[in-house]
Amino acid sequence: MDTTTTSVYTVDGMSCGHCVNAVTEEVGEVAGVTDVAVDLEGKKVTVTSQGPVDDASVRAAIDEAGYQVRG
C-alpha cells in the first residue's frame, strides 16, 4: 500500500514566477513526486510523493533549477 509523503525544503534565491516554474519543473521530474508547491514568501518548497522520495534527488533538482537548499 502506497502512502503519501510530504517533505518541506527551505530554498534561497527564489523571488518570482520564473523561479516557481523552474523549481516546479525540475523537482516534478524526480521519480515518485506527485506534487510540488512553492511558497516564495516563506522560501519553502513542499514536495508530495507516493512513498519516500530520494532526498538527494530533490536537492539536486532544486540545484539544477539554479537555487540553493538551506540546511
Secondary structure by P-SEA (a helix, b strand, c coil): cbbbbbbbbbbcccccaaaaaaaaaaaaaccccccccccccccbbbbbccccccaaaaaaaaaaacccccc
